[in-house]
Amino acid sequence: MGKRNKVVQIAILAVILIIGGFAIVPSLLQSNEVPVVGSSVPNIKLQELNGDIQSLSDYKGSIMVLNFWGTWCEPCKREMPAMQSAWEKWKDKGVYIVGINYGEDALVVSNFIEKMGVEFPMWLDSKKTAAKAFGIRPLPTTFFVQPDGKVHAIKQGEVTAEELDAYLMQMIDAASS
Amino acid sequence: MAFQNTKCECGHQNALGTVLCEHCGKPLTEENSSTEILEMRYDGVARKSQKANPGIIDRVWNFFSSVKIAVILIVITLIGASLGTIYPQESQFINLDASIYYKETYGTLGHIYYLLGLSHTYESWWFILLLVMIGASLVICSLDRVLPLYRALHKQKVRKHDQFLKRQRVVVDADLPEGIAGQEALEQIGSALKKKRYRLIAEDGALMAEKNRFSRWGPYINHIGLIIFLLAVLARSIPGWHMEYYAAFPQGTPQPIPDTSYYLQNDKFTVEYYSDEEMPEQFVEEGRIMPKLFETKATLFRCTADCDDPVKEPTLVEVAKHDIRVNDPLEYDGLMVYQYDFDLTPKLVAVKPVLKDASSGEVLGSFEVQMSNTASTYEIGPYTLELKEKYLDFTLDENGEPRTQSPEPNAPAFVFLVRGPGLEAHGEPYMYFPLQKDKLRFKENVLNKDIMQHIIIDVESMNDVTISDSKSYLNVRKDTALPWIWVGAAISMIGLVMGFYWQHRRMWLKLDGNHLVLGAHTNKNWYGLRHEVARVLQEISMEVDSKAIDRGGNKA
């Protein structure tokens, strides 16, 4: 009787452990939360201004700066020159800077970047799915993403040229060490 | 306890922790001379967890088999659950930056509340862990008791030890009245008990009567219900089983419902207000406006293709239509969509102006300009319009440069490059403001002075303006586990009724010549039992005072 009891006991405890594990693990992982510093970025798929379909996962392995912006947003406009000069400075060193426009027409975006002299790639978040996946609230918001796809830093509001340089240097140092 | 001798004088070897001999009922743990009322819980059998040398598995088992631990777990859970009600939970907001909200709204305490993770108490790992532990405790506590109890009640001995009988709470220890033989007395008592729906087992000179044993299983059935209930609550964390989603649905645009293939469109939203006559005078004086009815005519679509395509519009198939009102949700495939709130601020969706010849006033044709995803070229009669610039909320910055000040079409402006008869070959610009107020404010006729001598773009009537005049806030819910919650609650209720409305009553009678010893036991309602004993003894003209045979006490 003792042996059979033991097997039953172990079986019951195992079932409780499995069910409990399934219940608790999702709450620990919080998988459908928006990305925070240290977590992985969600994969987004957007159309670039030139018509190409771009997928964020294709850029795994490069340092990325994702700049969420809109043409009506003054601080977005003010930080554009800093983004552009960072792009010119770092683009050949494995750094990819992308502007992600919040739901505006391609025409509006291309008029704007022409006027601003912006050359770094622009992705169009026409259905605002990327903004939702990244939990964007104020514009601009800039995500600094490491080559392994993890978020290094998030900057809400205008980014200065110094901040941009500092974050990029940190990520390049970390990637090369 | 480890040195306790568990062998009874009747020769039966009992398990460790046994209080009353499983065979004859003789108390094992006390002095023979004691006359106190017996501890009858679980019929005196050892619980499963009472073991001599517990290993790790046994220790875990023993931990959960303790009712004390169960009570502590329940109390901690109750405290935890009540903490979650101090401030609103994060999940109740449509769009919330929790890291700021709690600090701004509730100050430092609110911030501490957020940092402790209490803003999502019910999804937190520790709360779920508590639920799982209560579940484990329910299962193990029940099994630990129900199996030995079942065995004990399944193979009861009719003839019990004298001490077992005399130390029941209801005891009759007396000689039979004159003129009735022992066996005859037992038979008469037996038939009286049978009328009271007792089941009888007779043995030479002994009788056992029992009824409503099933009520002993009530608590365990209640526990099974609670376990199903708990499992259903935990099952909500299975992806796709539970959703509580609040969102704004602007009129006329299908909006995706996250984590499903469904899109919901607000076809038309209407709100009716109470008239002054219908409202209390006080409200009228205060100038209150009270909505009487709000209704969203909604269409539910299923996306069949291009659902995640970044460019293409999804292919939608209509699956359901419903007029959603408060407490009258749209229901489809486990989804329930409830009316929640509304916003009646009008929003421009599209205009359909006509192109007129300036001198003759002849209408050359019309074209539709959408505010979002605006088409880039339009052919109207002999003219071609190419969209060059677009500003949804037009203004001029400090340098006199045009810009938009918001993404909302509050003051839309379009710059078209127009080619056609009478115009320069490479085209001439036309700056078009759909709204009359903007035409005046930004002097459309001055800006377009030259080209307006040839053509005029204008809307003829308000019929040519598409306005989304409502946003309906809807609450989309999905709760696949809900039927199981009901099943669990129903089973639990059945168990409660079984345990509360019936009592398990037993009587043991033993004859020694002309001397009768009767012990009776129930798990509740001693009043009923002692009366029943007195009543059946009347059958053999044996008068006992029902109060006198109840020895009182608090041991069930």
Interface residues (C-beta under 8 A of the other chain):
Chain A: N5 K6 Q9 I10 I12 L13 I16 I19 G20 F22 A23 I24 P26 S27 L28 N32 K45 L46 Q47 I53 G70 T71 W72 Y102 G103 E104 D105 L107 V108 N111 L124 S126 K127 T129 R137
Chain B: K48 I57 D58 V60 W61 N95 D97 E123 S124 W125 I128 L129 L131 V132 M133 G135 A136 V139 I140 L143 L231 L234 S237 I238 D259 D308 D309 P310 V311 S372 N373 T374 S376 L387 K388 E389 K390 Y391 L392 D393 R403 T404 Q405 S406 P407
